[in-house]
Amino acid sequence: MNQTKRVTRASLTLAAVLAACAPAALAANIAVVGGKTDDEFWNRIKKGLDDAALIVGQQGGSVSYLQLQTYDNLGPDAAQLVRTAISQGVDGIAVPNWVPEAQDEAIKAAVDAGIEVILINAGTIDKARELGAINYVGSDEYVAGVAAGEYFGEHGAKNIVCVTAVPGAANHEARCQGVVDGAASKGAAASKLPLPGSAFGDRVAIAETIKATVLQDDTIDGIITTSATDADGGAIGLSQAGKTETVMLRESADVLAHVHVGDTFNHKASSGLRYILNPPGTQTRVHQHLDIGQGEVPWDDFFGTLAEIGFDGIMTACVFAWEEKADASGRFMRAEMQRYVDKFWK
């Protein structure tokens, strides 16, 4: 399921979660255990929580958000937050069951104390029943992972990597295992790439790791992350590694009918200093439309992938940089494009 849809639906249903946790017409004190609000997913959850808290407050109740400070000691820290909520005498707790072996005892203690518990984000309905919780609100991460793995396999990927920066989290583990199994069912291979919890939500750390990974193994042709923020970092890493061109072409294979061909420089290269704009912060877009070979586009990858996906559409030279020698540029581009067609379209 699309991550944006997931967080939106999660925040919209949080009011219903709180209502289920709150007997006596919401006149109850409710604790919600969650992740750090400086990452995109939990920030949206917290917004939904704040909106729902207004309703609870009008009924004489209250809502508190018990937030993890890091993801390095995920299970024990989450269990301790549940115990904190119990000690506060709350009436209801909503909590992800990230690491069952570390959290189950604390969750059962809450249920035994007469506190209404709902599992959110991580868990299953079967796990909720086992612990005595009244429901589970979230997606089946394994099923979602299987769908992703199958999609990769059906679209030609052979070596897929599932990246997660929440070590030990059952939902992230289940998602990646689903990717592995789904890919295998379509004849593809997939592996897990666990990162330390400090990397979660850190676009730079994710980008550097994925860049290094794909440069070390050029057979990798599929990357999936377990969060939207990490996906942004992954896209940056693939771009820095020069891999995004082939990814975009493969993803658009079914609809690609016309390509414009022109060379350009990688504006993210040289530590982002390929172009220097003054004054700093100038809101300017800089790009070129150069003859093939005058920039940094990996043309073998570009034309090779077009041939691989069976492109049979229109190819147009798109060079604006040499108005003073437009005819020569046009003839050169026509000849170069033909050379690549002859090389890759056998």
C-alpha positions as CSV (number, residue, x, y, z in Angstrom):
1,M,0.0,0.0,0.0
2,N,1.3,3.5,-0.8
3,Q,3.0,5.0,2.3
4,T,1.1,8.3,2.0
5,K,-2.2,6.5,1.9
6,R,-1.1,4.5,4.9
7,V,-0.3,7.4,7.1
8,T,-3.3,9.4,6.0
9,R,-5.7,6.5,6.8
10,A,-3.9,5.9,10.0
11,S,-4.3,9.4,11.2
12,L,-8.0,9.5,10.1
13,T,-8.7,6.3,12.0
14,L,-6.9,7.4,15.2
15,A,-10.1,9.0,16.5
16,A,-11.9,5.7,16.2
17,V,-8.9,3.9,17.9
18,L,-9.2,6.3,20.9
19,A,-12.9,5.9,21.0
20,A,-12.5,2.1,21.2
21,C,-9.9,2.6,24.0
22,A,-12.2,4.9,25.9
23,P,-15.3,3.6,27.8
24,A,-17.8,5.9,29.3
25,A,-18.3,8.1,26.2
26,L,-14.6,9.0,25.9
27,A,-14.4,10.3,29.5
28,A,-11.1,8.5,29.8
29,N,-7.4,8.9,30.0
30,I,-5.6,7.4,27.0
31,A,-1.9,6.8,26.3
32,V,-0.6,6.3,22.8
33,V,2.9,4.8,22.4
34,G,4.6,5.8,19.1
35,G,7.7,6.6,17.3
36,K,9.7,9.8,17.0
37,T,7.6,12.7,15.6
38,D,10.6,14.1,13.6
39,D,9.9,11.4,11.0
40,E,7.2,11.8,8.4
41,F,5.1,8.8,9.3
42,W,4.8,9.4,13.1
43,N,4.5,13.1,12.6
44,R,1.2,12.6,10.7
45,I,0.1,10.0,13.2
46,K,0.7,12.6,16.0
47,K,-1.4,15.2,14.0
48,G,-4.3,12.7,13.9
49,L,-3.8,12.0,17.6
50,D,-3.9,15.7,18.4
51,D,-7.2,16.1,16.4
52,A,-8.7,13.1,18.2
53,A,-7.6,14.4,21.5
54,L,-9.9,17.4,21.1
55,I,-12.9,15.1,21.0
56,V,-11.7,13.1,24.0
57,G,-11.0,16.3,25.9
58,Q,-14.5,17.6,25.3
59,Q,-15.8,14.5,27.1
60,G,-13.6,15.0,30.1
61,G,-10.8,12.7,29.1
62,S,-7.2,13.2,28.1
63,V,-4.7,11.8,25.7
64,S,-0.9,11.6,26.1
65,Y,1.7,10.6,23.5
66,L,4.5,8.5,24.8
67,Q,7.3,8.9,22.3
68,L,10.4,6.7,21.7
69,Q,13.6,8.8,21.8
70,T,15.5,6.4,19.5
71,Y,15.0,3.1,17.7
72,D,18.2,1.5,18.9
73,N,16.6,-0.4,21.8
74,L,13.1,-0.6,20.3
75,G,11.4,-3.5,22.1
76,P,12.5,-2.8,25.7
77,D,12.0,0.9,25.3
78,A,8.4,0.4,23.9
79,A,7.7,-2.0,26.7
80,Q,8.8,0.5,29.3
81,L,6.5,3.1,27.8
82,V,3.6,0.7,28.3
83,R,4.6,0.2,31.9
84,T,4.8,4.0,32.3
85,A,1.2,4.3,30.9
86,I,0.1,1.6,33.4
87,S,1.7,3.5,36.3
88,Q,-0.2,6.6,35.2
89,G,-3.5,4.8,35.7
90,V,-4.8,5.3,32.2
91,D,-8.0,3.7,30.9
92,G,-6.7,2.8,27.4
93,I,-3.4,2.2,25.6
94,A,-2.8,2.2,21.8
95,V,0.6,0.6,21.1
96,P,2.5,-0.9,18.2
97,N,3.7,-4.5,18.9
98,W,7.0,-3.9,17.2
99,V,9.0,-6.6,19.1
100,P,6.6,-9.2,20.6
101,E,9.3,-11.0,22.6
102,A,10.1,-7.8,24.4
103,Q,6.7,-6.2,24.6
104,D,4.1,-9.0,25.1
105,E,4.6,-9.2,28.9
106,A,4.0,-5.5,29.4
107,I,1.0,-5.5,27.1
108,K,-0.5,-8.5,29.0
109,A,0.1,-6.6,32.2
110,A,-1.9,-3.7,30.9
111,V,-4.8,-6.0,30.0
112,D,-4.6,-7.7,33.3
113,A,-4.9,-4.3,35.0
114,G,-8.2,-3.8,33.3
115,I,-6.8,-1.3,30.7
116,E,-8.3,-1.5,27.2
117,V,-5.5,-2.1,24.7
118,I,-5.4,-1.7,20.9
119,L,-2.4,-2.7,18.8
120,I,-1.6,-0.2,16.1
121,N,0.8,-0.1,13.2
122,A,2.7,-3.3,14.1
123,G,0.9,-6.5,14.9
124,T,-1.9,-8.7,13.6
125,I,-5.5,-9.4,14.7
126,D,-4.4,-12.8,15.8
127,K,-1.7,-11.3,18.0
128,A,-4.3,-8.9,19.5
129,R,-6.5,-11.8,20.4
130,E,-3.6,-13.7,21.9
131,L,-2.7,-10.7,24.2
132,G,-6.3,-9.8,25.1
133,A,-6.2,-6.6,23.2
134,I,-9.6,-5.6,21.6
135,N,-8.3,-5.0,18.1
136,Y,-5.4,-4.4,15.7
137,V,-5.4,-1.3,13.5
138,G,-2.9,-1.5,10.6
139,S,-2.0,-3.4,7.5
140,D,-0.7,-6.9,7.1
141,E,3.0,-6.1,6.3
142,Y,3.8,-9.5,5.1
143,V,1.0,-9.5,2.5
144,A,2.1,-6.0,1.4
145,G,5.7,-7.2,1.0
146,V,4.7,-10.2,-1.0
147,A,2.8,-7.9,-3.4
148,A,5.8,-5.7,-3.8
149,G,8.1,-8.7,-4.4
150,E,5.7,-10.1,-7.0
151,Y,5.5,-6.7,-8.7
152,F,9.3,-6.5,-9.0
153,G,9.5,-10.0,-10.4
154,E,6.7,-9.5,-12.9
155,H,8.5,-6.3,-14.1
156,G,11.8,-8.0,-14.8
157,A,13.8,-7.4,-11.6
158,K,16.1,-10.2,-10.7
159,N,18.1,-9.0,-7.7
160,I,16.1,-6.9,-5.2
161,V,17.2,-5.4,-1.9
162,C,14.7,-4.5,0.9
163,V,16.2,-1.8,3.2
164,T,15.0,-1.3,6.7
165,A,16.4,1.0,9.4
166,V,14.3,-0.2,12.3
167,P,16.2,-3.3,13.4
168,G,14.1,-5.9,15.2
169,A,10.8,-4.3,14.4
170,A,8.4,-7.2,13.5
171,N,6.4,-5.1,11.0
172,H,9.5,-4.1,9.0
173,E,10.9,-7.6,9.2
174,A,7.6,-9.0,7.9
175,R,7.5,-6.5,5.0
176,C,11.0,-7.5,3.9
177,Q,10.3,-11.2,4.3
178,G,7.3,-10.7,2.2
179,V,9.4,-9.1,-0.5
180,V,11.8,-12.0,-0.4
181,D,9.0,-14.6,-0.7
182,G,7.0,-12.6,-3.3
183,A,10.1,-12.2,-5.5
184,A,11.0,-15.9,-5.2
185,S,7.5,-16.8,-6.4
186,K,8.3,-15.0,-9.7
187,G,11.8,-16.4,-10.1
188,A,13.6,-13.4,-8.7
189,A,16.0,-13.1,-5.7
190,A,15.7,-10.7,-2.9
191,S,17.7,-9.9,0.2
192,K,17.4,-7.8,3.4
193,L,19.7,-4.9,4.1
194,P,19.2,-3.9,7.8
195,L,20.6,-0.5,8.9
196,P,21.1,0.8,12.5
197,G,18.1,2.5,14.0
198,S,20.0,5.8,13.9
199,A,19.6,5.8,10.1
200,F,15.8,5.7,10.2
201,G,14.5,8.9,8.6
202,D,18.0,10.1,7.9
203,R,18.0,10.7,4.1
204,V,21.7,11.3,4.0
205,A,22.6,8.0,5.8
206,I,20.1,6.0,3.7
207,A,21.3,7.6,0.4
208,E,25.0,6.9,1.2
209,T,24.2,3.3,2.1
210,I,22.1,2.5,-0.9
211,K,24.6,4.3,-3.2
212,A,27.5,2.1,-1.8
213,T,25.4,-1.0,-2.0
214,V,24.4,-0.7,-5.7
215,L,27.9,0.4,-6.7
216,Q,29.4,-2.7,-5.0
217,D,26.9,-5.0,-6.8
218,D,25.8,-3.9,-10.3
219,T,23.4,-6.8,-10.6
220,I,21.0,-5.1,-8.1
221,D,18.0,-3.9,-10.1
222,G,15.4,-3.3,-7.5
223,I,15.4,-1.3,-4.2
224,I,12.5,-1.1,-1.7
225,T,12.4,0.7,1.7
226,T,10.0,0.3,4.6
227,S,9.2,4.0,5.0
228,A,8.5,6.9,2.7
229,T,11.3,9.1,4.2
230,D,13.8,6.3,3.6
231,A,12.5,5.9,0.0
232,D,13.4,9.6,-0.6
233,G,16.9,8.8,0.6
234,G,17.0,5.8,-1.5
235,A,16.1,7.8,-4.6
236,I,18.9,10.2,-3.9
237,G,21.4,7.4,-3.5
238,L,20.3,5.8,-6.7
239,S,20.7,9.1,-8.5
240,Q,24.1,9.7,-7.0
241,A,25.1,6.2,-8.2
242,G,23.9,6.9,-11.7
243,K,21.1,4.3,-11.5
244,T,17.9,6.3,-11.7
245,E,17.8,6.5,-15.5
246,T,17.4,2.8,-16.0
247,V,14.9,2.5,-13.1
248,M,12.6,5.3,-14.5
249,L,12.8,3.7,-18.0
250,R,11.8,0.3,-16.8
251,E,9.0,1.6,-14.7
252,S,7.5,3.5,-17.6
253,A,8.0,0.7,-20.1
254,D,4.3,0.1,-20.7
255,V,3.5,3.8,-21.6
256,L,6.8,5.2,-23.0
257,A,6.2,6.3,-26.6
258,H,8.5,9.3,-27.1
259,V,12.0,10.1,-25.8
260,H,13.9,13.4,-26.1
261,V,17.6,12.9,-26.3
262,G,20.1,15.6,-25.0
263,D,23.1,15.4,-22.7
264,T,23.4,17.3,-19.4
265,F,25.6,17.4,-16.3
266,N,24.8,15.7,-13.0
267,H,23.9,18.7,-10.7
268,K,24.4,16.6,-7.6
269,A,27.9,15.6,-8.4
270,S,31.1,17.1,-6.9
271,S,29.4,17.2,-3.5
272,G,26.6,19.2,-5.0
273,L,29.0,21.9,-6.3
274,R,28.8,21.1,-10.0
275,Y,27.0,24.4,-10.3
276,I,27.7,27.3,-7.9
277,L,25.0,29.9,-7.7
278,N,25.4,33.4,-6.2
279,P,24.1,34.6,-3.9
280,P,23.6,31.3,-1.9
281,G,20.0,30.1,-1.9
282,T,19.2,31.5,-5.3
283,Q,16.0,29.8,-6.5
284,T,17.3,28.9,-10.0
285,R,17.1,25.7,-12.1
286,V,20.1,25.0,-14.2
287,H,20.3,22.3,-16.9
288,Q,21.6,21.9,-20.4
289,H,20.5,20.3,-23.7
290,L,23.9,19.3,-25.1
291,D,25.2,17.0,-27.8
292,I,25.7,13.4,-26.8
293,G,29.1,13.1,-25.1
294,Q,29.3,16.7,-23.8
295,G,27.6,15.9,-20.5
296,E,27.4,13.1,-18.0
297,V,24.4,11.0,-19.1
298,P,25.4,7.3,-19.2
299,W,24.3,6.7,-22.7
300,D,25.1,3.0,-22.9
301,D,22.7,2.5,-19.9
302,F,20.1,4.7,-21.5
303,F,19.9,3.2,-24.9
304,G,20.6,-0.3,-23.6
305,T,17.7,-0.1,-21.3
306,L,15.4,1.3,-24.0
307,A,16.3,-1.7,-26.2
308,E,15.8,-4.1,-23.2
309,I,12.2,-2.9,-22.6
310,G,11.4,-3.1,-26.3
311,F,11.1,0.6,-27.0
312,D,9.7,1.1,-30.5
313,G,8.5,4.7,-30.4
314,I,9.8,8.1,-31.5
315,M,13.3,9.4,-30.6
316,T,13.9,13.1,-31.0
317,A,17.2,15.0,-30.7
318,C,16.6,17.8,-28.1
319,V,19.6,20.1,-28.2
320,F,19.3,23.8,-27.6
321,A,22.9,24.7,-26.6
322,W,24.4,25.3,-30.0
323,E,22.2,27.8,-31.9
324,E,25.2,29.0,-33.9
325,K,25.9,25.5,-35.2
326,A,22.4,24.0,-35.1
327,D,22.7,22.1,-38.4
328,A,26.0,20.4,-37.4
329,S,24.6,19.6,-34.0
330,G,21.4,18.1,-35.6
331,R,23.5,15.9,-38.0
332,F,25.8,14.8,-35.2
333,M,22.8,13.8,-33.0
334,R,21.1,11.9,-35.8
335,A,24.2,9.9,-36.5
336,E,24.9,9.2,-32.8
337,M,21.4,8.1,-32.1
338,Q,21.6,5.8,-35.1
339,R,24.9,4.4,-33.8
340,Y,23.3,3.5,-30.5
341,V,20.3,2.0,-32.2
342,D,22.5,-0.2,-34.3
343,K,24.5,-1.2,-31.2
344,F,21.6,-2.2,-29.0
345,W,18.6,-3.1,-31.2
346,K,19.8,-6.3,-32.7
